[in-house]
Amino acid sequence: MKKLLGLVMSLTLAVSLCMTGCSGGGTDQTNSGADTQKTDEGNAQAQDKQGDTEQLNIFFATAFMTVPYAAPMNTAMEEYAKENNINLQMVDGEGDSQKQLDQIKNAVTQGVDGIIYWPADAASTIPVVNYLAECGVPYVVLNSKVDASVQDKVPAYVGLDYEMAGGISGDLALDYLKDGGNVVVVEGVMGTEAQIGYLKGFEDKIAQNDKIKVLAKQSAEWDTAKAMKIMEDYITTFGEEIDLVYSEDDGMYQGIAAALSDAGLSDKIKCVCNGQLQFVLDQIESGVLLGASSQDPSVEGRTGIEVMHKVIMGEEVPEWTKIDCRLITPDNVNEFNGW
């Protein structure tokens, strides 16, 4: 009887332990714990590397390597990498989210300590972020936010408050067009965080004056040549009905300025834009350009890789590290560094 009782108690204990181990957290909590464990293990291995002065490997998956803004950003990241014994690999996703996902998967297979992800557009980020959250490699998102449905999976974001920046340009327009007027807009790549925020911030401001009318909006995809062609078409269509041009970035403004100059309209049609390309600063100083909101790609690039480095080393970082953004006018233009 004692043997039988002992056997029953042993079986009862085994069943109890099994139920305890298999119940409670549910699938999501179990997966979340596994992801955290993988990331923690990756962080520990990376920290050991730095302690042994072995190079860290950081992978930068950029959606737009060839846009003008990317060049100084990339240079700043490379300088930080050199200063901190980091091997930085950059690849161009060419605005293709599937290509970016494939590049990131390949990097994880090859073995990297951290991934910096500059998304092509918010809507296409869902599968990329889901993979990043599950792969166990620390990562940060740079320049453009991801889709809201996966934002809570992003450990750290580095970028501008684009809506605030667009609002700065909108205030310039509102002040210039006190009595109303006609505006044309040249936009960046549709669906990106920058394009959405720049437009919303600007339009929310000019909506305060119901005499300001937007005649047309068209995307030049951050491309100088495309912006020039769009501006030429605007001039053909609307001519001197245009009172103001809003360019969502400084690279596109170069093309817009060239089109206005060729048409002899630089003094008649004013512009506002976002960014601090040296050409933009020169145009503001000379009075051709009314003003701009600042955005320094070198600061953004260096901050992005610095935050990634901190995450790898297990340091706490803000969920959103905001890049400085201020109004640039002829009165303070000398305070800013162009690129």
NUPA-391113 format. One line per field, with one value per residue: chain; x, y, z of N, C-alpha, C in turn. Coordinates in steps of 0.02 Angstrom, whole numbers. Layout:
! residues N
unit <- (A,...)
nu <- (X,...)
nv <- (Y,...)
nw <- (Z,...)
cau <- (X,...)
cav <- (Y,...)
caw <- (Z,...)
cu <- (X,...)
cv <- (Y,...)
cw <- (Z,...)
! end
This chain:
! residues 339
unit <- (A,A,A,A,A,A,A,A,A,A,A,A,A,A,A,A,A,A,A,A,A,A,A,A,A,A,A,A,A,A,A,A,A,A,A,A,A,A,A,A,A,A,A,A,A,A,A,A,A,A,A,A,A,A,A,A,A,A,A,A,A,A,A,A,A,A,A,A,A,A,A,A,A,A,A,A,A,A,A,A,A,A,A,A,A,A,A,A,A,A,A,A,A,A,A,A,A,A,A,A,A,A,A,A,A,A,A,A,A,A,A,A,A,A,A,A,A,A,A,A,A,A,A,A,A,A,A,A,A,A,A,A,A,A,A,A,A,A,A,A,A,A,A,A,A,A,A,A,A,A,A,A,A,A,A,A,A,A,A,A,A,A,A,A,A,A,A,A,A,A,A,A,A,A,A,A,A,A,A,A,A,A,A,A,A,A,A,A,A,A,A,A,A,A,A,A,A,A,A,A,A,A,A,A,A,A,A,A,A,A,A,A,A,A,A,A,A,A,A,A,A,A,A,A,A,A,A,A,A,A,A,A,A,A,A,A,A,A,A,A,A,A,A,A,A,A,A,A,A,A,A,A,A,A,A,A,A,A,A,A,A,A,A,A,A,A,A,A,A,A,A,A,A,A,A,A,A,A,A,A,A,A,A,A,A,A,A,A,A,A,A,A,A,A,A,A,A,A,A,A,A,A,A,A,A,A,A,A,A,A,A,A,A,A,A,A,A,A,A,A,A,A,A,A,A,A,A,A,A,A,A,A,A,A,A,A,A,A,A)
nu <- (42,97,192,109,41,148,182,67,73,191,157,55,126,211,119,67,180,201,83,99,211,161,57,-21,64,26,30,82,153,248,320,366,450,548,602,655,752,837,883,946,1050,1118,1159,1245,1347,1395,1441,1545,1630,1668,1731,1841,1904,1870,1799,1635,1494,1391,1243,1175,1026,970,841,854,986,1041,983,1005,1013,1061,1200,1286,1237,1275,1414,1438,1399,1494,1609,1587,1585,1718,1785,1746,1780,1699,1630,1548,1419,1338,1189,1090,920,842,715,629,536,531,653,734,698,746,883,909,879,980,1091,1073,1088,1222,1279,1272,1292,1205,1066,1024,884,817,666,573,438,298,188,236,316,281,303,443,475,415,496,621,593,586,706,811,919,982,905,875,766,779,757,627,468,389,246,98,41,143,228,249,340,462,617,690,687,755,744,674,545,432,309,310,416,361,262,335,379,253,212,296,243,113,136,192,91,-17,-129,-186,-169,-97,-36,85,138,280,312,391,440,294,198,300,366,420,364,226,219,281,190,66,95,123,3,-91,-57,-71,-205,-264,-287,-411,-402,-293,-246,-216,-151,-98,-24,116,220,396,481,593,690,800,803,677,597,626,570,434,409,429,319,217,236,205,70,8,76,105,6,42,92,172,290,299,422,456,581,757,842,755,713,820,803,680,713,800,713,627,719,761,644,636,574,614,614,482,402,397,477,469,549,605,749,932,1029,1179,1157,1026,1043,1121,1031,932,1004,1029,903,819,753,624,635,671,644,754,860,982,1078,1199,1202,1092,1132,1248,1191,1102,1183,1252,1152,1115,1233,1233,1119,1159,1259,1188,1139,1017,902,806,636,608,724,741,784,858,762,737,682,747,806,848,902,962,1036,1173,1200,1190,1252,1287,1269)
nv <- (-61,63,78,92,209,298,296,352,481,528,529,623,739,754,780,899,985,986,1049,1174,1223,1232,1319,1482,1610,1615,1615,1736,1796,1700,1698,1829,1826,1739,1812,1922,1856,1809,1931,1986,1893,1918,2051,2031,1955,2049,2149,2082,2074,2210,2229,2150,2220,2185,2212,2281,2234,2324,2342,2437,2464,2552,2644,2740,2773,2853,2978,3157,3196,3084,3069,3156,3107,2971,2984,3042,2936,2841,2902,2902,2764,2730,2795,2720,2587,2506,2403,2454,2415,2463,2457,2479,2492,2540,2597,2489,2385,2245,2207,2266,2188,2063,2093,2121,1998,1920,1983,1952,1815,1807,1861,1989,2126,2229,2318,2451,2529,2610,2650,2622,2662,2694,2604,2485,2429,2332,2184,2188,2245,2151,2041,2091,2107,1977,1914,1924,2010,2165,2322,2483,2611,2728,2896,2882,2843,2685,2582,2614,2503,2418,2493,2484,2383,2431,2466,2586,2747,2862,3022,3163,3278,3284,3342,3455,3522,3546,3631,3742,3791,3816,3921,4021,4037,4077,4199,4271,4270,4355,4420,4323,4203,4103,3937,3815,3646,3543,3378,3246,3071,2979,2928,2910,2943,3071,3141,3136,3200,3326,3381,3382,3463,3585,3612,3618,3737,3839,3828,3910,4029,4064,4120,4076,3969,3806,3765,3654,3491,3387,3242,3236,3145,3167,3205,3307,3340,3295,3379,3501,3484,3469,3596,3674,3632,3678,3815,3831,3795,3876,3997,4165,4163,4093,4119,4071,3940,3782,3678,3514,3471,3516,3475,3456,3586,3648,3611,3673,3808,3825,3810,3920,4023,4008,4043,4174,4213,4218,4327,4356,4247,4174,4059,3926,3802,3642,3595,3610,3624,3689,3771,3812,3887,3990,4048,4093,4187,4281,4325,4272,4153,4131,4069,3925,3763,3685,3542,3432,3321,3261,3266,3186,3062,3031,3029,2924,2805,2812,2795,2665,2597,2616,2543,2413,2396,2384,2497,2614,2699,2837,2812,2888,2981,3141,3241,3399,3542,3696,3864,3941,4094,4250,4320,4231,4141,4118,4040,3908,3756,3716,3588)
nw <- (0,41,-58,-170,-136,-136,-272,-331,-277,-336,-472,-469,-432,-544,-647,-600,-607,-744,-790,-732,-800,-929,-935,-909,-967,-1105,-1287,-1345,-1238,-1212,-1332,-1329,-1218,-1264,-1370,-1300,-1225,-1326,-1379,-1267,-1251,-1369,-1346,-1237,-1295,-1388,-1303,-1242,-1351,-1370,-1250,-1269,-1365,-1492,-1654,-1671,-1770,-1867,-1959,-2085,-2154,-2276,-2355,-2451,-2519,-2618,-2619,-2601,-2464,-2398,-2416,-2329,-2208,-2211,-2213,-2086,-2005,-2039,-1992,-1853,-1833,-1864,-1762,-1653,-1662,-1746,-1869,-2004,-2111,-2257,-2353,-2500,-2510,-2610,-2603,-2595,-2501,-2488,-2539,-2442,-2331,-2369,-2375,-2241,-2180,-2236,-2179,-2044,-2049,-2087,-1976,-1867,-1751,-1728,-1802,-1906,-1965,-2099,-2155,-2308,-2332,-2224,-2229,-2281,-2187,-2095,-2108,-2103,-1978,-1895,-1920,-1876,-1740,-1699,-1731,-1642,-1645,-1591,-1634,-1713,-1773,-1903,-1956,-2024,-1963,-1922,-1972,-1878,-1818,-1782,-1709,-1572,-1560,-1588,-1522,-1514,-1588,-1701,-1759,-1848,-1792,-1900,-1926,-1844,-1907,-2035,-1993,-1954,-2079,-2128,-2045,-2092,-2221,-2189,-2129,-2235,-2330,-2285,-2334,-2406,-2544,-2678,-2676,-2723,-2708,-2686,-2663,-2564,-2565,-2574,-2434,-2345,-2179,-2172,-2284,-2254,-2127,-2152,-2244,-2174,-2062,-2125,-2198,-2095,-2034,-2136,-2155,-2066,-2125,-2229,-2352,-2416,-2544,-2603,-2753,-2820,-2791,-2800,-2814,-2809,-2765,-2682,-2772,-2862,-3001,-3043,-2968,-3025,-3153,-3119,-3065,-3178,-3252,-3168,-3182,-3317,-3315,-3214,-3207,-3161,-3068,-2959,-2795,-2695,-2664,-2591,-2542,-2494,-2458,-2453,-2556,-2665,-2676,-2740,-2875,-2899,-2880,-2987,-3096,-3077,-3089,-3222,-3285,-3255,-3137,-3006,-2917,-2908,-2870,-2720,-2603,-2480,-2376,-2311,-2220,-2227,-2329,-2402,-2511,-2488,-2370,-2421,-2510,-2423,-2350,-2449,-2473,-2568,-2540,-2424,-2299,-2193,-2115,-2000,-2029,-1997,-2081,-2046,-1907,-1881,-1935,-1859,-1731,-1746,-1763,-1645,-1548,-1583,-1550,-1411,-1376,-1412,-1318,-1204,-1140,-1079,-1182,-1251,-1311,-1421,-1499,-1532,-1671,-1681,-1726,-1802,-1842,-1986,-2037,-2124,-2018,-1928,-1999,-2004,-1897,-1929,-1999,-2163,-2292)
cau <- (0,142,223,57,30,206,177,14,97,241,122,20,177,234,65,63,237,190,31,127,256,127,1,-4,80,-4,78,116,201,302,362,398,505,601,634,695,810,883,913,992,1108,1155,1190,1301,1402,1423,1478,1607,1672,1696,1778,1901,1925,1852,1752,1564,1468,1325,1216,1130,981,941,795,867,1057,1063,954,1057,1017,1095,1273,1317,1216,1317,1481,1439,1395,1558,1657,1575,1606,1791,1807,1723,1798,1639,1627,1482,1402,1278,1160,1036,858,813,644,592,533,547,726,762,688,794,950,914,882,1047,1138,1064,1118,1294,1298,1285,1278,1151,1038,991,834,784,612,553,375,269,141,271,365,254,341,513,479,399,556,672,574,592,770,857,973,960,896,842,737,808,731,555,433,358,173,75,23,203,271,267,394,524,649,714,679,794,720,645,473,419,250,333,456,314,227,380,373,185,210,327,194,57,159,204,27,-66,-189,-206,-129,-97,23,95,179,320,317,440,413,229,191,354,353,438,314,162,225,294,129,15,115,116,-67,-127,-42,-101,-278,-286,-308,-452,-388,-236,-270,-166,-169,-77,27,143,280,459,516,656,737,810,784,605,567,633,520,368,403,420,249,176,243,167,-1,-20,113,113,-46,76,121,221,304,322,461,461,650,805,867,705,712,871,771,628,747,826,656,605,771,758,583,640,522,643,595,409,372,439,476,490,565,633,817,984,1079,1214,1122,968,1066,1142,970,900,1046,1021,834,780,711,598,662,665,652,819,869,1052,1087,1258,1181,1046,1171,1290,1148,1073,1230,1269,1098,1122,1290,1211,1072,1199,1297,1142,1121,949,895,735,599,614,776,721,835,843,729,724,669,805,788,908,929,1001,1061,1243,1205,1180,1302,1258,1302)
cav <- (0,121,86,118,279,337,301,401,549,546,545,687,792,762,813,968,1022,994,1099,1239,1244,1240,1365,1549,1668,1615,1614,1800,1807,1652,1723,1890,1808,1710,1867,1960,1815,1809,1997,1993,1853,1955,2108,2007,1937,2110,2183,2045,2095,2276,2221,2119,2266,2158,2256,2267,2236,2357,2339,2493,2452,2617,2641,2793,2789,2900,3045,3203,3198,3025,3072,3179,3062,2912,3005,3050,2870,2809,2934,2875,2693,2728,2818,2675,2518,2474,2387,2475,2395,2497,2432,2521,2455,2570,2610,2426,2355,2173,2204,2280,2130,2011,2115,2114,1926,1898,2009,1914,1749,1816,1877,2059,2144,2277,2337,2516,2520,2670,2621,2653,2697,2665,2550,2423,2411,2281,2121,2201,2254,2087,1999,2120,2095,1905,1885,1924,2059,2232,2366,2547,2637,2794,2944,2876,2797,2626,2581,2620,2437,2384,2543,2464,2334,2467,2485,2655,2782,2924,3059,3230,3286,3313,3385,3518,3554,3572,3687,3800,3817,3842,3987,4068,4049,4114,4268,4302,4276,4381,4438,4265,4190,4036,3897,3750,3604,3488,3331,3192,3004,2973,2876,2911,2984,3141,3170,3143,3251,3391,3407,3395,3522,3645,3625,3638,3808,3884,3823,3964,4085,4034,4152,4040,3913,3761,3753,3587,3454,3333,3212,3233,3088,3193,3208,3376,3347,3287,3439,3554,3472,3484,3668,3700,3619,3724,3882,3828,3789,3929,4059,4211,4153,4064,4167,4039,3869,3745,3617,3475,3465,3563,3450,3471,3659,3665,3606,3724,3872,3827,3822,3989,4067,4003,4078,4244,4224,4211,4384,4363,4190,4157,3988,3903,3731,3610,3571,3661,3620,3752,3811,3841,3940,4047,4078,4129,4246,4330,4348,4239,4104,4164,4035,3852,3728,3652,3470,3419,3249,3237,3256,3129,3002,3016,3011,2858,2751,2817,2762,2593,2575,2613,2487,2352,2390,2375,2560,2637,2755,2857,2780,2932,3032,3191,3283,3470,3576,3766,3909,3975,4156,4290,4347,4182,4091,4104,3992,3841,3727,3686,3528)
caw <- (0,43,-124,-215,-118,-161,-346,-346,-261,-386,-534,-457,-434,-614,-686,-576,-635,-817,-800,-714,-853,-994,-931,-883,-1008,-1171,-1343,-1353,-1184,-1221,-1387,-1307,-1174,-1305,-1407,-1253,-1207,-1383,-1383,-1210,-1267,-1421,-1313,-1196,-1341,-1416,-1250,-1235,-1407,-1356,-1194,-1296,-1419,-1558,-1688,-1676,-1838,-1872,-2026,-2099,-2210,-2294,-2412,-2500,-2515,-2671,-2614,-2577,-2391,-2372,-2420,-2266,-2155,-2215,-2194,-2014,-1975,-2050,-1946,-1786,-1834,-1863,-1696,-1601,-1678,-1772,-1940,-2027,-2179,-2282,-2415,-2528,-2524,-2670,-2593,-2601,-2434,-2492,-2546,-2377,-2288,-2391,-2355,-2168,-2165,-2255,-2130,-1982,-2063,-2087,-1908,-1852,-1682,-1726,-1867,-1912,-2019,-2126,-2195,-2372,-2316,-2163,-2242,-2300,-2135,-2049,-2108,-2085,-1905,-1863,-1924,-1832,-1671,-1685,-1750,-1585,-1654,-1572,-1691,-1705,-1835,-1916,-2005,-2039,-1919,-1951,-1967,-1809,-1792,-1757,-1677,-1504,-1563,-1602,-1459,-1515,-1651,-1707,-1816,-1840,-1786,-1966,-1923,-1817,-1959,-2084,-1962,-1957,-2147,-2133,-2013,-2139,-2274,-2160,-2118,-2300,-2366,-2238,-2370,-2447,-2603,-2707,-2659,-2753,-2663,-2715,-2608,-2567,-2579,-2541,-2384,-2295,-2121,-2188,-2329,-2219,-2075,-2183,-2275,-2123,-2023,-2168,-2215,-2034,-2022,-2186,-2150,-2022,-2169,-2282,-2416,-2447,-2583,-2633,-2823,-2842,-2753,-2841,-2785,-2847,-2735,-2655,-2828,-2885,-3072,-3048,-2940,-3076,-3205,-3091,-3060,-3246,-3269,-3128,-3213,-3380,-3299,-3172,-3217,-3104,-3017,-2901,-2749,-2651,-2675,-2532,-2557,-2432,-2436,-2481,-2620,-2716,-2685,-2790,-2941,-2902,-2889,-3055,-3141,-3068,-3117,-3296,-3307,-3234,-3086,-2939,-2874,-2906,-2836,-2662,-2582,-2414,-2380,-2252,-2230,-2224,-2381,-2406,-2562,-2454,-2325,-2463,-2537,-2367,-2334,-2503,-2475,-2620,-2505,-2364,-2240,-2193,-2051,-2003,-2021,-2011,-2092,-2011,-1838,-1880,-1947,-1801,-1675,-1760,-1749,-1574,-1512,-1597,-1510,-1341,-1369,-1413,-1255,-1148,-1108,-1090,-1229,-1258,-1365,-1479,-1494,-1582,-1702,-1671,-1783,-1787,-1898,-2014,-2071,-2136,-1955,-1890,-2046,-1991,-1841,-1954,-2044,-2223,-2316)
cu <- (43,174,172,44,87,204,126,38,148,208,86,67,200,183,61,119,227,139,57,171,220,72,25,4,44,49,117,168,260,349,400,458,563,639,679,759,861,920,964,1056,1152,1192,1252,1361,1435,1464,1545,1656,1707,1746,1844,1931,1913,1798,1680,1544,1398,1305,1165,1091,945,897,816,940,1078,1030,1007,1067,1059,1171,1306,1297,1263,1389,1488,1437,1462,1612,1649,1599,1682,1817,1794,1733,1737,1647,1555,1472,1337,1255,1102,976,820,737,600,594,550,623,760,756,737,865,960,919,952,1099,1134,1096,1194,1321,1316,1266,1221,1129,1005,947,803,730,599,488,342,228,176,317,343,293,414,519,463,460,610,657,585,663,822,915,947,954,865,816,760,768,656,523,401,282,152,60,82,251,293,322,462,557,672,707,719,769,690,571,451,358,268,373,411,276,269,377,303,178,241,278,136,75,166,138,-29,-133,-214,-160,-131,-31,25,145,216,337,373,408,349,229,247,335,366,384,248,165,236,230,77,32,104,42,-108,-116,-78,-177,-306,-307,-346,-443,-326,-262,-212,-189,-153,-25,50,209,339,505,586,709,740,785,708,569,571,580,450,357,394,348,202,177,202,92,-29,15,118,53,-16,107,177,228,328,357,472,533,696,834,820,702,764,841,718,659,774,771,631,655,769,698,583,591,548,622,520,374,419,429,492,505,589,703,867,1043,1114,1182,1062,990,1088,1082,932,938,1037,950,791,730,689,627,651,664,716,813,940,1063,1147,1241,1137,1084,1212,1248,1119,1120,1251,1216,1100,1177,1269,1164,1110,1235,1253,1123,1049,949,821,702,605,668,764,781,812,813,711,710,734,780,852,941,973,1035,1134,1254,1204,1236,1267,1295,1297)
cv <- (63,134,116,191,323,347,353,472,573,566,612,746,806,799,887,1011,1035,1049,1168,1266,1260,1291,1435,1601,1670,1621,1679,1811,1761,1676,1785,1875,1779,1763,1907,1922,1816,1876,2007,1954,1888,2014,2086,1989,1998,2148,2149,2064,2161,2272,2191,2159,2236,2203,2232,2272,2266,2360,2395,2478,2516,2610,2688,2815,2844,2968,3092,3203,3141,3032,3097,3136,3001,2927,3011,2983,2834,2837,2908,2803,2687,2746,2766,2601,2477,2462,2402,2454,2429,2465,2476,2478,2482,2579,2549,2390,2280,2164,2217,2220,2074,2029,2105,2041,1899,1921,1969,1845,1753,1831,1950,2072,2193,2297,2406,2513,2588,2646,2659,2693,2659,2603,2483,2397,2351,2216,2131,2206,2189,2041,2025,2105,2022,1878,1885,1972,2128,2277,2432,2568,2709,2832,2941,2824,2739,2631,2579,2552,2399,2432,2521,2410,2366,2490,2557,2684,2847,2962,3126,3226,3323,3359,3453,3557,3584,3631,3750,3833,3847,3910,4040,4087,4092,4187,4305,4316,4300,4397,4382,4257,4118,4000,3834,3711,3551,3441,3280,3126,2995,2915,2872,2956,3058,3174,3184,3199,3320,3422,3426,3458,3586,3662,3646,3712,3853,3881,3877,4026,4055,4067,4121,3977,3872,3743,3681,3558,3396,3307,3213,3179,3107,3203,3280,3386,3341,3349,3497,3546,3488,3560,3700,3689,3665,3794,3885,3831,3851,3997,4101,4211,4124,4119,4137,3965,3839,3682,3579,3460,3510,3540,3465,3546,3681,3664,3659,3792,3880,3842,3894,4038,4067,4041,4152,4262,4220,4266,4390,4307,4168,4083,3981,3828,3705,3586,3627,3647,3688,3799,3846,3898,4002,4085,4117,4193,4301,4356,4317,4190,4135,4134,3961,3826,3688,3576,3453,3344,3221,3222,3194,3063,2982,2995,2941,2801,2753,2783,2687,2563,2567,2554,2420,2341,2387,2438,2579,2698,2774,2818,2822,2984,3081,3231,3356,3501,3647,3805,3942,4036,4195,4315,4297,4130,4072,4056,3919,3820,3695,3622,3524)
cw <- (0,-25,-173,-201,-143,-235,-366,-334,-313,-451,-528,-463,-505,-655,-666,-605,-709,-830,-784,-770,-917,-993,-913,-936,-1074,-1224,-1349,-1300,-1191,-1276,-1366,-1263,-1213,-1343,-1362,-1235,-1263,-1388,-1327,-1223,-1319,-1392,-1274,-1239,-1370,-1365,-1237,-1289,-1392,-1299,-1217,-1354,-1488,-1588,-1681,-1750,-1837,-1946,-2035,-2163,-2226,-2356,-2468,-2498,-2564,-2666,-2585,-2502,-2363,-2370,-2356,-2207,-2153,-2192,-2118,-1978,-1982,-2004,-1875,-1781,-1828,-1794,-1641,-1617,-1701,-1847,-1963,-2099,-2200,-2346,-2436,-2544,-2584,-2664,-2595,-2534,-2435,-2500,-2479,-2329,-2305,-2369,-2280,-2149,-2181,-2203,-2065,-1991,-2060,-2017,-1899,-1779,-1674,-1795,-1861,-1974,-2037,-2174,-2259,-2362,-2259,-2177,-2254,-2245,-2092,-2050,-2087,-2009,-1869,-1864,-1876,-1758,-1650,-1694,-1694,-1591,-1633,-1634,-1671,-1774,-1842,-1968,-2016,-1994,-1958,-1945,-1894,-1778,-1764,-1720,-1607,-1502,-1576,-1537,-1456,-1585,-1648,-1768,-1797,-1823,-1850,-1966,-1896,-1869,-2013,-2058,-1962,-2026,-2158,-2101,-2058,-2195,-2249,-2150,-2184,-2337,-2320,-2272,-2415,-2508,-2624,-2696,-2701,-2709,-2703,-2658,-2619,-2584,-2539,-2492,-2333,-2237,-2135,-2231,-2293,-2168,-2103,-2211,-2222,-2083,-2061,-2179,-2153,-2020,-2072,-2185,-2105,-2061,-2228,-2350,-2451,-2480,-2610,-2703,-2845,-2795,-2797,-2810,-2833,-2817,-2710,-2710,-2857,-2956,-3080,-3021,-2990,-3131,-3180,-3087,-3128,-3268,-3231,-3160,-3278,-3366,-3265,-3181,-3154,-3057,-2953,-2859,-2707,-2669,-2609,-2556,-2493,-2412,-2476,-2548,-2677,-2728,-2736,-2860,-2951,-2916,-2959,-3105,-3137,-3098,-3193,-3324,-3289,-3179,-3014,-2891,-2865,-2867,-2780,-2642,-2508,-2420,-2313,-2267,-2233,-2270,-2387,-2457,-2531,-2408,-2364,-2490,-2484,-2352,-2386,-2509,-2528,-2590,-2439,-2300,-2245,-2122,-2055,-1997,-2044,-2020,-2056,-1938,-1833,-1889,-1887,-1741,-1684,-1742,-1675,-1531,-1522,-1554,-1437,-1329,-1367,-1347,-1193,-1112,-1124,-1136,-1232,-1315,-1430,-1463,-1550,-1606,-1698,-1735,-1763,-1850,-1920,-2053,-2086,-2072,-1918,-1934,-2031,-1932,-1864,-2001,-2103,-2242,-2392)
! end
